[in-house]
Amino acid sequence: MSLKSRLYTLVKAWKNKPFHEVRDAYGDPWLGLSSQALEEHQSWSKRQAISHEPIFNCKGTKLTGSLFRPLLNASDMQLLRLFMEGLDTVAYWYRSGRFIPGILPIPTHAIASSGYVDVMSELILNSRLPVGLLAIGLQSIPDSANVDSFKEGLLRLRRLGVLLHFLNFCGSSEELHWIAEMQLDGVHIDMSKVREHDLESNALSLLRQSPYSLTQIYARNVGLVKDLERASTLIADHAYGGIMMAPVSRHQMLQINDSRIAKAIFSLHPHQHLNPNGDK
């Protein structure tokens, strides 16, 4: 049986697993999942916060995912509550008939913590989302003190069918090593750094070669039309940022019509009428 077949068999078994409340299994206050935190989560879910940044393919013809921005700067006590919110949102889209993959940013120290990974794993299992709809966004590579525990955390999450993305690629050899060793599914490149020539062109070109060739490239912080053109030059698979669409609420995400967005934003494709500053 292939690895993919085993994975889907496991996920199918987990989907049939009797549901139980996460609070019964993991309610340690230090993890931020006390009864009060869970009540706050329920009220939080009812709000329509502008928290989800839409991700498109580079041509703007298809909505390909969403980045849950509140987790980018979450404190340790907020982390699991916001993680629950992100999972709930992806499940909400799925129940509404939209397969919108969600990227949930998680700090390195949480991935290296067995306590955090225990709870995140339980939450993922209870969400019963299909494989491929959830990605964990790694915000940095680990330091030498927690390399082994970080690897173990990543492998545990990957066994659940979770995709792994690296959100802040800077082009270092250490990052390239991690991308290859852990076979990361997505790498996000900050286009403002490309604009400022802070990223080495050699490192960017390597991402399209083996063993990185199966890794999807995401152009982030696309703020100018020139950024979008550079993203196309990099052969990026996806792009997001101000020129694509500003963050929206989870309900507004359901209203995004791919063809309408493409017509409104990318009607000038391939952007032949630009001024030297890169504006429309």
DRENPA-3360 file (N, C-alpha, C; in nm, 2 decimals, always signed):
BEGIN
1 = MSLKSRLY = +0.09/-0.12/+0.00/+0.00/+0.00/+0.00/+0.09/+0.12/+0.00 ~ +0.06/+0.22/-0.09/+0.14/+0.34/-0.10/+0.12/+0.43/+0.02 ~ +0.22/+0.52/+0.04/+0.21/+0.62/+0.15/+0.08/+0.70/+0.15 ~ +0.04/+0.74/+0.02/-0.08/+0.82/+0.01/-0.20/+0.74/+0.05 ~ -0.21/+0.61/+0.01/-0.32/+0.52/+0.04/-0.33/+0.50/+0.19 ~ -0.22/+0.48/+0.25/-0.22/+0.46/+0.40/-0.27/+0.59/+0.47 ~ -0.23/+0.70/+0.42/-0.27/+0.83/+0.48/-0.42/+0.85/+0.47 ~ -0.48/+0.82/+0.35/-0.62/+0.83/+0.33/-0.70/+0.73/+0.41;
9 = TLVKAWKN = -0.64/+0.61/+0.43/-0.71/+0.51/+0.51/-0.71/+0.56/+0.66 ~ -0.60/+0.61/+0.71/-0.60/+0.66/+0.84/-0.70/+0.78/+0.86 ~ -0.70/+0.87/+0.77/-0.79/+0.98/+0.78/-0.93/+0.94/+0.78 ~ -0.97/+0.84/+0.69/-1.10/+0.79/+0.69/-1.14/+0.73/+0.82 ~ -1.05/+0.65/+0.89/-1.07/+0.59/+1.02/-1.09/+0.70/+1.12 ~ -1.01/+0.81/+1.11/-1.03/+0.92/+1.21/-1.16/+0.99/+1.20 ~ -1.21/+1.00/+1.07/-1.34/+1.07/+1.05/-1.45/+0.99/+1.11 ~ -1.43/+0.86/+1.13/-1.54/+0.77/+1.19/-1.52/+0.76/+1.34;
17 = KPFHEVRD = -1.41/+0.83/+1.39/-1.39/+0.82/+1.53/-1.49/+0.89/+1.61 ~ -1.54/+0.84/+1.72/-1.64/+0.91/+1.80/-1.59/+1.04/+1.85 ~ -1.68/+1.14/+1.83/-1.64/+1.28/+1.87/-1.64/+1.30/+2.02 ~ -1.54/+1.37/+2.07/-1.54/+1.41/+2.21/-1.48/+1.55/+2.22 ~ -1.53/+1.62/+2.32/-1.49/+1.76/+2.34/-1.34/+1.77/+2.37 ~ -1.27/+1.86/+2.31/-1.13/+1.88/+2.33/-1.11/+1.93/+2.48 ~ -1.20/+2.00/+2.54/-1.18/+2.05/+2.67/-1.17/+1.93/+2.77 ~ -1.23/+1.81/+2.74/-1.22/+1.70/+2.83/-1.08/+1.64/+2.83;
25 = AYGDPWLG = -1.02/+1.64/+2.72/-0.89/+1.58/+2.71/-0.77/+1.67/+2.74 ~ -0.79/+1.80/+2.69/-0.68/+1.89/+2.71/-0.73/+2.03/+2.76 ~ -0.73/+2.04/+2.89/-0.79/+2.17/+2.94/-0.69/+2.24/+3.03 ~ -0.56/+2.21/+3.00/-0.45/+2.28/+3.09/-0.46/+2.43/+3.07 ~ -0.47/+2.51/+3.17/-0.48/+2.65/+3.16/-0.36/+2.71/+3.09 ~ -0.24/+2.65/+3.10/-0.12/+2.71/+3.04/-0.13/+2.70/+2.89 ~ -0.21/+2.62/+2.84/-0.23/+2.61/+2.69/-0.34/+2.70/+2.64 ~ -0.40/+2.77/+2.73/-0.50/+2.87/+2.69/-0.64/+2.81/+2.66;
33 = LSSQALEE = -0.66/+2.69/+2.70/-0.79/+2.62/+2.67/-0.87/+2.60/+2.79 ~ -0.88/+2.70/+2.88/-0.96/+2.69/+3.00/-1.11/+2.71/+2.96 ~ -1.20/+2.69/+3.05/-1.34/+2.70/+3.01/-1.37/+2.85/+2.97 ~ -1.31/+2.94/+3.03/-1.33/+3.08/+2.99/-1.28/+3.11/+2.85 ~ -1.16/+3.04/+2.82/-1.10/+3.06/+2.68/-1.20/+3.00/+2.58 ~ -1.25/+2.88/+2.61/-1.34/+2.82/+2.51/-1.47/+2.90/+2.49 ~ -1.52/+2.96/+2.60/-1.64/+3.05/+2.59/-1.60/+3.17/+2.50 ~ -1.48/+3.23/+2.52/-1.44/+3.34/+2.44/-1.43/+3.30/+2.29;
41 = HQSWSKRQ = -1.38/+3.17/+2.27/-1.37/+3.12/+2.13/-1.51/+3.12/+2.07 ~ -1.61/+3.07/+2.14/-1.75/+3.07/+2.08/-1.80/+3.20/+2.05 ~ -1.77/+3.30/+2.13/-1.82/+3.44/+2.10/-1.74/+3.50/+1.99 ~ -1.61/+3.46/+1.99/-1.52/+3.51/+1.88/-1.57/+3.46/+1.74 ~ -1.61/+3.34/+1.74/-1.65/+3.28/+1.61/-1.77/+3.35/+1.55 ~ -1.85/+3.41/+1.64/-1.97/+3.47/+1.59/-1.94/+3.61/+1.52 ~ -1.82/+3.66/+1.55/-1.79/+3.79/+1.49/-1.74/+3.77/+1.34 ~ -1.75/+3.87/+1.27/-1.70/+3.87/+1.13/-1.58/+3.95/+1.12;
49 = AISHEPIF = -1.47/+3.91/+1.18/-1.35/+3.99/+1.18/-1.28/+3.98/+1.04 ~ -1.22/+4.09/+1.00/-1.15/+4.10/+0.87/-1.01/+4.03/+0.89 ~ -1.01/+3.90/+0.88/-0.89/+3.83/+0.92/-0.83/+3.74/+0.82 ~ -0.90/+3.72/+0.71/-0.86/+3.62/+0.61/-0.81/+3.68/+0.48 ~ -0.68/+3.66/+0.45/-0.62/+3.72/+0.33/-0.64/+3.62/+0.21 ~ -0.71/+3.66/+0.11/-0.73/+3.57/+0.00/-0.61/+3.55/-0.08 ~ -0.59/+3.42/-0.13/-0.47/+3.39/-0.21/-0.52/+3.34/-0.35 ~ -0.46/+3.39/-0.45/-0.51/+3.36/-0.59/-0.39/+3.29/-0.67;
57 = NCKGTKLT = -0.42/+3.23/-0.78/-0.31/+3.20/-0.87/-0.26/+3.33/-0.93 ~ -0.14/+3.32/-0.99/-0.08/+3.44/-1.04/-0.16/+3.52/-1.15 ~ -0.24/+3.44/-1.22/-0.32/+3.50/-1.33/-0.45/+3.57/-1.27 ~ -0.47/+3.54/-1.14/-0.59/+3.59/-1.08/-0.72/+3.53/-1.13 ~ -0.71/+3.41/-1.18/-0.83/+3.35/-1.24/-0.89/+3.25/-1.14 ~ -0.83/+3.22/-1.03/-0.88/+3.12/-0.93/-0.84/+3.16/-0.79 ~ -0.93/+3.15/-0.70/-0.90/+3.16/-0.55/-0.84/+3.03/-0.51 ~ -0.72/+3.03/-0.46/-0.65/+2.90/-0.42/-0.63/+2.88/-0.28;
65 = GSLFRPLL = -0.67/+2.98/-0.19/-0.65/+2.96/-0.05/-0.67/+3.08/+0.03 ~ -0.63/+3.08/+0.16/-0.65/+3.19/+0.25/-0.54/+3.18/+0.36 ~ -0.49/+3.30/+0.40/-0.40/+3.31/+0.51/-0.47/+3.37/+0.63 ~ -0.47/+3.30/+0.75/-0.54/+3.35/+0.87/-0.44/+3.44/+0.94 ~ -0.45/+3.57/+0.92/-0.36/+3.67/+0.97/-0.35/+3.68/+1.12 ~ -0.45/+3.67/+1.20/-0.44/+3.69/+1.34/-0.33/+3.60/+1.41 ~ -0.31/+3.48/+1.35/-0.21/+3.39/+1.41/-0.06/+3.44/+1.39 ~ -0.04/+3.54/+1.30/+0.09/+3.58/+1.27/+0.16/+3.65/+1.39;
73 = NASDMQLL = +0.07/+3.71/+1.47/+0.13/+3.79/+1.59/+0.06/+3.74/+1.72 ~ +0.02/+3.62/+1.73/-0.06/+3.57/+1.84/+0.04/+3.54/+1.96 ~ +0.00/+3.58/+2.08/+0.07/+3.54/+2.20/+0.05/+3.39/+2.23 ~ +0.13/+3.34/+2.33/+0.11/+3.20/+2.36/-0.03/+3.17/+2.41 ~ -0.09/+3.26/+2.49/-0.22/+3.24/+2.55/-0.33/+3.25/+2.44 ~ -0.30/+3.32/+2.33/-0.40/+3.34/+2.23/-0.39/+3.23/+2.12 ~ -0.28/+3.16/+2.12/-0.24/+3.07/+2.00/-0.35/+2.97/+1.98 ~ -0.38/+2.89/+2.08/-0.47/+2.78/+2.05/-0.62/+2.82/+2.03;
81 = RLFMEGLD = -0.66/+2.93/+2.09/-0.79/+2.99/+2.07/-0.80/+3.03/+1.92 ~ -0.70/+3.10/+1.87/-0.70/+3.14/+1.73/-0.68/+3.03/+1.64 ~ -0.61/+2.93/+1.68/-0.60/+2.81/+1.60/-0.73/+2.74/+1.58 ~ -0.81/+2.74/+1.69/-0.95/+2.68/+1.68/-1.03/+2.77/+1.59 ~ -1.02/+2.90/+1.59/-1.09/+2.99/+1.51/-1.06/+2.96/+1.36 ~ -0.93/+2.94/+1.33/-0.89/+2.92/+1.19/-0.94/+2.78/+1.14 ~ -0.94/+2.68/+1.23/-0.99/+2.55/+1.19/-1.14/+2.56/+1.16 ~ -1.21/+2.63/+1.25/-1.35/+2.65/+1.24/-1.39/+2.72/+1.11;
89 = TVAYWYRS = -1.31/+2.81/+1.07/-1.34/+2.89/+0.95/-1.33/+2.80/+0.83 ~ -1.22/+2.72/+0.82/-1.20/+2.63/+0.71/-1.31/+2.53/+0.70 ~ -1.35/+2.48/+0.82/-1.47/+2.39/+0.82/-1.60/+2.45/+0.78 ~ -1.61/+2.58/+0.82/-1.73/+2.66/+0.78/-1.74/+2.67/+0.62 ~ -1.63/+2.70/+0.56/-1.62/+2.71/+0.41/-1.65/+2.57/+0.35 ~ -1.59/+2.47/+0.41/-1.61/+2.33/+0.36/-1.76/+2.29/+0.37 ~ -1.82/+2.32/+0.48/-1.97/+2.29/+0.50/-2.05/+2.37/+0.40 ~ -2.00/+2.49/+0.36/-2.08/+2.57/+0.27/-2.05/+2.54/+0.13;
97 = GRFIPGIL = -1.98/+2.43/+0.10/-1.95/+2.38/-0.03/-1.84/+2.44/-0.10 ~ -1.75/+2.52/-0.03/-1.63/+2.58/-0.09/-1.50/+2.51/-0.04 ~ -1.42/+2.46/-0.12/-1.30/+2.39/-0.08/-1.19/+2.50/-0.09 ~ -1.17/+2.58/+0.02/-1.08/+2.68/+0.03/-0.97/+2.64/+0.13 ~ -0.85/+2.61/+0.09/-0.75/+2.57/+0.18/-0.71/+2.69/+0.27 ~ -0.69/+2.66/+0.40/-0.65/+2.76/+0.50/-0.51/+2.74/+0.55 ~ -0.43/+2.85/+0.55/-0.29/+2.84/+0.60/-0.30/+2.91/+0.74 ~ -0.26/+2.83/+0.84/-0.26/+2.88/+0.98/-0.12/+2.89/+1.03;
105 = PIPTHAIA = -0.07/+3.02/+1.04/+0.07/+3.04/+1.09/+0.09/+2.99/+1.23 ~ +0.20/+2.92/+1.26/+0.23/+2.87/+1.39/+0.38/+2.90/+1.42 ~ +0.41/+2.96/+1.54/+0.55/+2.99/+1.57/+0.64/+2.86/+1.59 ~ +0.77/+2.87/+1.58/+0.85/+2.76/+1.59/+0.85/+2.69/+1.72 ~ +0.84/+2.77/+1.83/+0.85/+2.71/+1.96/+0.72/+2.62/+1.99 ~ +0.61/+2.66/+1.93/+0.49/+2.58/+1.95/+0.50/+2.44/+1.88 ~ +0.56/+2.44/+1.76/+0.58/+2.32/+1.68/+0.67/+2.22/+1.76 ~ +0.77/+2.28/+1.83/+0.87/+2.21/+1.91/+0.81/+2.16/+2.04;
113 = SSGYVDVM = +0.69/+2.21/+2.08/+0.64/+2.17/+2.21/+0.54/+2.06/+2.20 ~ +0.56/+1.95/+2.26/+0.47/+1.83/+2.25/+0.33/+1.87/+2.31 ~ +0.33/+1.96/+2.41/+0.20/+2.00/+2.46/+0.11/+2.07/+2.36 ~ +0.17/+2.16/+2.29/+0.10/+2.23/+2.18/+0.06/+2.14/+2.07 ~ +0.15/+2.05/+2.03/+0.12/+1.96/+1.92/+0.01/+1.86/+1.96 ~ +0.01/+1.82/+2.08/-0.09/+1.73/+2.13/-0.23/+1.79/+2.11 ~ -0.24/+1.92/+2.15/-0.37/+1.98/+2.14/-0.41/+2.01/+2.00 ~ -0.31/+2.06/+1.92/-0.34/+2.09/+1.78/-0.38/+1.97/+1.70;
121 = SELILNSR = -0.32/+1.86/+1.74/-0.35/+1.73/+1.67/-0.49/+1.69/+1.70 ~ -0.53/+1.70/+1.83/-0.67/+1.67/+1.87/-0.77/+1.76/+1.80 ~ -0.74/+1.89/+1.79/-0.83/+1.98/+1.73/-0.84/+1.95/+1.58 ~ -0.73/+1.91/+1.52/-0.74/+1.88/+1.37/-0.82/+1.75/+1.35 ~ -0.80/+1.65/+1.44/-0.88/+1.53/+1.42/-1.03/+1.56/+1.44 ~ -1.06/+1.64/+1.54/-1.20/+1.67/+1.57/-1.26/+1.76/+1.46 ~ -1.18/+1.83/+1.38/-1.24/+1.91/+1.28/-1.29/+1.83/+1.16 ~ -1.23/+1.71/+1.14/-1.27/+1.62/+1.04/-1.26/+1.68/+0.90;
129 = LPVGLLAI = -1.16/+1.76/+0.88/-1.14/+1.82/+0.74/-1.07/+1.73/+0.65 ~ -1.11/+1.73/+0.52/-1.04/+1.65/+0.42/-0.89/+1.68/+0.41 ~ -0.81/+1.58/+0.37/-0.67/+1.61/+0.35/-0.65/+1.71/+0.24 ~ -0.56/+1.81/+0.27/-0.53/+1.91/+0.17/-0.59/+2.04/+0.20 ~ -0.69/+2.05/+0.29/-0.76/+2.18/+0.32/-0.69/+2.26/+0.43 ~ -0.60/+2.20/+0.50/-0.53/+2.27/+0.61/-0.38/+2.26/+0.59 ~ -0.32/+2.38/+0.61/-0.17/+2.39/+0.60/-0.12/+2.47/+0.73 ~ -0.01/+2.42/+0.78/+0.05/+2.49/+0.89/+0.16/+2.58/+0.83;
137 = GLQSIPDS = +0.16/+2.71/+0.87/+0.26/+2.80/+0.82/+0.37/+2.82/+0.92 ~ +0.49/+2.77/+0.88/+0.61/+2.78/+0.97/+0.67/+2.92/+0.95 ~ +0.69/+2.99/+1.07/+0.74/+3.13/+1.06/+0.89/+3.14/+1.06 ~ +0.96/+3.04/+1.10/+1.10/+3.05/+1.11/+1.16/+2.90/+1.12 ~ +1.29/+2.89/+1.09/+1.35/+2.76/+1.11/+1.39/+2.75/+1.26 ~ +1.41/+2.62/+1.31/+1.44/+2.61/+1.45/+1.59/+2.64/+1.48 ~ +1.62/+2.67/+1.61/+1.76/+2.68/+1.64/+1.81/+2.55/+1.68 ~ +1.94/+2.54/+1.71/+2.00/+2.41/+1.73/+1.95/+2.34/+1.86;
145 = ANVDSFKE = +1.89/+2.42/+1.95/+1.85/+2.36/+2.08/+1.72/+2.28/+2.07 ~ +1.64/+2.31/+1.97/+1.51/+2.23/+1.96/+1.49/+2.17/+1.82 ~ +1.59/+2.14/+1.75/+1.58/+2.08/+1.62/+1.50/+1.95/+1.62 ~ +1.54/+1.86/+1.71/+1.48/+1.73/+1.71/+1.33/+1.73/+1.75 ~ +1.30/+1.81/+1.85/+1.16/+1.82/+1.89/+1.08/+1.89/+1.78 ~ +1.14/+1.99/+1.71/+1.07/+2.06/+1.60/+1.04/+1.96/+1.48 ~ +1.14/+1.87/+1.45/+1.12/+1.77/+1.34/+1.00/+1.68/+1.38 ~ +1.01/+1.63/+1.51/+0.90/+1.54/+1.55/+0.77/+1.61/+1.55;
153 = GLLRLRRL = +0.75/+1.73/+1.59/+0.63/+1.80/+1.58/+0.58/+1.81/+1.43 ~ +0.67/+1.84/+1.34/+0.63/+1.85/+1.20/+0.58/+1.72/+1.15 ~ +0.65/+1.61/+1.18/+0.62/+1.48/+1.13/+0.48/+1.43/+1.19 ~ +0.46/+1.47/+1.31/+0.33/+1.43/+1.37/+0.21/+1.50/+1.30 ~ +0.23/+1.63/+1.27/+0.13/+1.70/+1.20/+0.11/+1.65/+1.06 ~ +0.22/+1.62/+0.99/+0.22/+1.57/+0.86/+0.14/+1.43/+0.85 ~ +0.16/+1.35/+0.95/+0.09/+1.22/+0.96/-0.07/+1.24/+0.96 ~ -0.11/+1.36/+1.00/-0.25/+1.39/+1.00/-0.30/+1.44/+0.87;
161 = GVLLHFLN = -0.21/+1.45/+0.77/-0.25/+1.50/+0.64/-0.24/+1.65/+0.63 ~ -0.17/+1.71/+0.72/-0.16/+1.86/+0.72/-0.04/+1.90/+0.63 ~ -0.06/+2.00/+0.54/+0.04/+2.05/+0.46/+0.13/+2.14/+0.54 ~ +0.26/+2.15/+0.49/+0.35/+2.24/+0.57/+0.41/+2.34/+0.47 ~ +0.40/+2.47/+0.52/+0.45/+2.58/+0.44/+0.55/+2.66/+0.52 ~ +0.65/+2.72/+0.45/+0.74/+2.81/+0.51/+0.71/+2.95/+0.47 ~ +0.68/+3.04/+0.56/+0.62/+3.17/+0.53/+0.72/+3.28/+0.51 ~ +0.84/+3.27/+0.56/+0.93/+3.38/+0.55/+1.06/+3.34/+0.49;
169 = FCGSSEEL = +1.06/+3.30/+0.36/+1.18/+3.25/+0.30/+1.27/+3.37/+0.27 ~ +1.40/+3.36/+0.31/+1.49/+3.47/+0.29/+1.61/+3.43/+0.20 ~ +1.61/+3.30/+0.16/+1.71/+3.26/+0.06/+1.83/+3.20/+0.12 ~ +1.84/+3.17/+0.25/+1.96/+3.12/+0.32/+1.97/+2.97/+0.28 ~ +2.10/+2.92/+0.29/+2.12/+2.78/+0.27/+2.06/+2.70/+0.37 ~ +2.05/+2.75/+0.50/+1.98/+2.67/+0.60/+1.83/+2.65/+0.57 ~ +1.77/+2.75/+0.52/+1.63/+2.74/+0.48/+1.61/+2.64/+0.37 ~ +1.70/+2.65/+0.27/+1.69/+2.56/+0.15/+1.71/+2.41/+0.20;
177 = HWIAEMQL = +1.79/+2.39/+0.30/+1.81/+2.26/+0.36/+1.69/+2.21/+0.42 ~ +1.62/+2.30/+0.50/+1.50/+2.26/+0.57/+1.39/+2.23/+0.47 ~ +1.38/+2.31/+0.37/+1.27/+2.29/+0.26/+1.29/+2.15/+0.20 ~ +1.41/+2.12/+0.17/+1.44/+1.99/+0.10/+1.42/+1.87/+0.20 ~ +1.48/+1.88/+0.32/+1.48/+1.77/+0.41/+1.33/+1.74/+0.46 ~ +1.25/+1.84/+0.49/+1.12/+1.82/+0.54/+1.02/+1.81/+0.42 ~ +1.06/+1.83/+0.30/+0.98/+1.82/+0.18/+0.85/+1.91/+0.20 ~ +0.88/+2.04/+0.23/+0.77/+2.14/+0.25/+0.69/+2.15/+0.13;
185 = DGVHIDMS = +0.56/+2.17/+0.15/+0.46/+2.18/+0.04/+0.46/+2.32/-0.02 ~ +0.49/+2.42/+0.05/+0.48/+2.56/+0.00/+0.59/+2.65/+0.06 ~ +0.64/+2.74/-0.02/+0.74/+2.84/+0.02/+0.68/+2.98/-0.02 ~ +0.68/+3.07/+0.08/+0.63/+3.20/+0.06/+0.74/+3.30/+0.05 ~ +0.74/+3.38/-0.06/+0.85/+3.48/-0.08/+0.79/+3.62/-0.07 ~ +0.86/+3.70/+0.01/+0.81/+3.84/+0.03/+0.86/+3.92/-0.09 ~ +0.76/+3.97/-0.17/+0.79/+4.04/-0.29/+0.86/+4.18/-0.26 ~ +0.83/+4.23/-0.15/+0.90/+4.36/-0.11/+1.05/+4.34/-0.10;
193 = KVREHDLE = +1.09/+4.22/-0.05/+1.23/+4.19/-0.04/+1.29/+4.17/-0.17 ~ +1.22/+4.10/-0.26/+1.26/+4.08/-0.40/+1.28/+4.22/-0.46 ~ +1.19/+4.31/-0.44/+1.19/+4.44/-0.50/+1.32/+4.52/-0.45 ~ +1.35/+4.49/-0.32/+1.47/+4.56/-0.26/+1.60/+4.48/-0.28 ~ +1.59/+4.37/-0.36/+1.71/+4.29/-0.39/+1.77/+4.23/-0.26 ~ +1.69/+4.20/-0.16/+1.74/+4.14/-0.04/+1.74/+3.98/-0.05 ~ +1.68/+3.93/-0.16/+1.68/+3.79/-0.18/+1.78/+3.75/-0.29 ~ +1.86/+3.65/-0.27/+1.95/+3.61/-0.37/+1.88/+3.54/-0.49;
201 = SNALSLLR = +1.91/+3.58/-0.61/+1.85/+3.52/-0.73/+1.88/+3.38/-0.74 ~ +2.00/+3.33/-0.70/+2.04/+3.19/-0.70/+1.95/+3.11/-0.62 ~ +1.92/+3.16/-0.50/+1.83/+3.08/-0.41/+1.69/+3.07/-0.47 ~ +1.64/+3.18/-0.53/+1.51/+3.17/-0.59/+1.51/+3.07/-0.71 ~ +1.61/+3.07/-0.79/+1.61/+2.98/-0.90/+1.62/+2.84/-0.86 ~ +1.68/+2.81/-0.74/+1.69/+2.67/-0.69/+1.56/+2.61/-0.66 ~ +1.46/+2.70/-0.62/+1.33/+2.65/-0.58/+1.26/+2.58/-0.69 ~ +1.30/+2.61/-0.82/+1.24/+2.54/-0.93/+1.31/+2.42/-0.98;
209 = QSPYSLTQ = +1.41/+2.38/-0.90/+1.49/+2.27/-0.94/+1.48/+2.16/-0.84 ~ +1.51/+2.03/-0.87/+1.51/+1.92/-0.78/+1.61/+1.95/-0.67 ~ +1.58/+1.92/-0.54/+1.46/+1.84/-0.49/+1.34/+1.93/-0.45 ~ +1.34/+2.06/-0.49/+1.24/+2.15/-0.45/+1.13/+2.17/-0.55 ~ +1.14/+2.09/-0.67/+1.05/+2.12/-0.78/+0.90/+2.10/-0.75 ~ +0.87/+2.01/-0.65/+0.73/+1.99/-0.62/+0.67/+2.09/-0.52 ~ +0.76/+2.18/-0.47/+0.72/+2.28/-0.37/+0.65/+2.39/-0.44 ~ +0.53/+2.43/-0.39/+0.45/+2.54/-0.45/+0.51/+2.67/-0.40;
217 = IYARNVGL = +0.53/+2.77/-0.49/+0.58/+2.90/-0.46/+0.47/+3.00/-0.45 ~ +0.47/+3.07/-0.33/+0.37/+3.18/-0.31/+0.44/+3.31/-0.30 ~ +0.39/+3.41/-0.38/+0.44/+3.54/-0.37/+0.35/+3.62/-0.28 ~ +0.41/+3.67/-0.17/+0.34/+3.74/-0.07/+0.37/+3.89/-0.07 ~ +0.28/+3.97/-0.01/+0.30/+4.11/-0.01/+0.31/+4.17/-0.15 ~ +0.22/+4.12/-0.24/+0.22/+4.18/-0.37/+0.15/+4.31/-0.37 ~ +0.22/+4.42/-0.37/+0.16/+4.55/-0.35/+0.16/+4.64/-0.48 ~ +0.24/+4.60/-0.58/+0.25/+4.67/-0.70/+0.23/+4.58/-0.82;
225 = VKDLERAS = +0.19/+4.63/-0.93/+0.18/+4.55/-1.05/+0.31/+4.49/-1.09 ~ +0.42/+4.57/-1.07/+0.55/+4.52/-1.09/+0.58/+4.40/-1.01 ~ +0.53/+4.39/-0.88/+0.55/+4.28/-0.80/+0.48/+4.15/-0.86 ~ +0.37/+4.17/-0.92/+0.30/+4.06/-0.99/+0.37/+4.01/-1.11 ~ +0.44/+4.11/-1.18/+0.52/+4.07/-1.29/+0.64/+3.99/-1.25 ~ +0.70/+4.04/-1.14/+0.82/+3.96/-1.09/+0.78/+3.82/-1.04 ~ +0.66/+3.81/-0.98/+0.61/+3.69/-0.94/+0.59/+3.59/-1.06 ~ +0.55/+3.64/-1.17/+0.53/+3.56/-1.29/+0.67/+3.52/-1.34;
233 = TLIADHAY = +0.77/+3.61/-1.33/+0.90/+3.58/-1.37/+0.96/+3.47/-1.29 ~ +0.93/+3.47/-1.16/+0.97/+3.36/-1.07/+0.90/+3.23/-1.09 ~ +0.80/+3.24/-1.18/+0.71/+3.12/-1.20/+0.64/+3.08/-1.07 ~ +0.59/+3.19/-1.00/+0.52/+3.16/-0.87/+0.38/+3.10/-0.91 ~ +0.34/+3.01/-0.82/+0.21/+2.94/-0.84/+0.10/+3.02/-0.78 ~ +0.12/+3.10/-0.68/+0.02/+3.17/-0.61/+0.07/+3.31/-0.57 ~ -0.03/+3.40/-0.55/+0.01/+3.54/-0.51/-0.10/+3.59/-0.42 ~ -0.05/+3.68/-0.32/-0.15/+3.75/-0.24/-0.09/+3.88/-0.19;
241 = GGIMMAPV = -0.17/+3.97/-0.16/-0.13/+4.10/-0.12/-0.23/+4.21/-0.15 ~ -0.19/+4.34/-0.13/-0.29/+4.45/-0.15/-0.34/+4.46/-0.29 ~ -0.26/+4.43/-0.39/-0.30/+4.45/-0.53/-0.40/+4.33/-0.57 ~ -0.39/+4.22/-0.50/-0.48/+4.11/-0.53/-0.61/+4.14/-0.47 ~ -0.61/+4.14/-0.33/-0.74/+4.17/-0.26/-0.70/+4.19/-0.11 ~ -0.76/+4.29/-0.04/-0.74/+4.31/+0.10/-0.80/+4.20/+0.18 ~ -0.76/+4.18/+0.30/-0.82/+4.07/+0.39/-0.97/+4.09/+0.40 ~ -1.04/+3.98/+0.42/-1.19/+3.99/+0.42/-1.24/+3.90/+0.54;
249 = SRHQMLQI = -1.37/+3.90/+0.57/-1.42/+3.82/+0.67/-1.44/+3.68/+0.62 ~ -1.47/+3.59/+0.71/-1.49/+3.45/+0.66/-1.61/+3.43/+0.57 ~ -1.72/+3.51/+0.60/-1.84/+3.51/+0.52/-1.81/+3.57/+0.38 ~ -1.74/+3.69/+0.38/-1.71/+3.75/+0.25/-1.62/+3.66/+0.16 ~ -1.54/+3.58/+0.22/-1.46/+3.49/+0.14/-1.55/+3.40/+0.05 ~ -1.66/+3.36/+0.11/-1.75/+3.27/+0.03/-1.81/+3.35/-0.09 ~ -1.81/+3.48/-0.08/-1.88/+3.56/-0.19/-1.78/+3.59/-0.30 ~ -1.65/+3.55/-0.29/-1.56/+3.58/-0.39/-1.59/+3.50/-0.51;
257 = NDSRIAKA = -1.61/+3.56/-0.62/-1.64/+3.49/-0.75/-1.51/+3.50/-0.83 ~ -1.45/+3.39/-0.86/-1.31/+3.39/-0.92/-1.31/+3.47/-1.05 ~ -1.41/+3.45/-1.14/-1.41/+3.51/-1.27/-1.43/+3.66/-1.25 ~ -1.51/+3.71/-1.16/-1.53/+3.85/-1.14/-1.41/+3.92/-1.09 ~ -1.34/+3.85/-0.99/-1.21/+3.91/-0.95/-1.11/+3.92/-1.06 ~ -1.10/+3.81/-1.14/-1.01/+3.82/-1.25/-1.04/+3.93/-1.35 ~ -1.16/+3.95/-1.37/-1.20/+4.05/-1.47/-1.18/+4.19/-1.42 ~ -1.20/+4.21/-1.29/-1.19/+4.34/-1.23/-1.04/+4.38/-1.20;
265 = IFSLHPHQ = -0.96/+4.29/-1.16/-0.83/+4.32/-1.11/-0.72/+4.29/-1.23 ~ -0.75/+4.20/-1.31/-0.65/+4.16/-1.40/-0.69/+4.18/-1.55 ~ -0.78/+4.28/-1.57/-0.83/+4.30/-1.70/-0.72/+4.36/-1.79 ~ -0.61/+4.41/-1.73/-0.50/+4.47/-1.81/-0.39/+4.37/-1.84 ~ -0.41/+4.24/-1.80/-0.31/+4.14/-1.82/-0.28/+4.13/-1.97 ~ -0.15/+4.13/-2.01/-0.03/+4.11/-1.93/+0.03/+4.24/-1.88 ~ -0.05/+4.34/-1.84/+0.00/+4.46/-1.78/+0.10/+4.54/-1.88 ~ +0.06/+4.57/-1.99/+0.14/+4.64/-2.09/+0.15/+4.79/-2.07;
273 = HLNPNGDK = +0.04/+4.84/-2.01/+0.03/+4.99/-2.00/+0.06/+5.03/-1.85 ~ +0.19/+5.03/-1.82/+0.23/+5.07/-1.69/+0.33/+5.19/-1.69 ~ +0.32/+5.27/-1.59/+0.42/+5.38/-1.58/+0.55/+5.32/-1.51 ~ +0.66/+5.40/-1.51/+0.78/+5.35/-1.46/+0.78/+5.31/-1.31 ~ +0.68/+5.36/-1.24/+0.67/+5.34/-1.09/+0.60/+5.20/-1.07 ~ +0.55/+5.14/-1.17/+0.48/+5.01/-1.15/+0.34/+5.02/-1.11 ~ +0.28/+5.14/-1.12/+0.13/+5.16/-1.09/+0.05/+5.14/-1.22 ~ -0.08/+5.11/-1.20/-0.17/+5.11/-1.32/-0.18/+5.25/-1.38;
% end
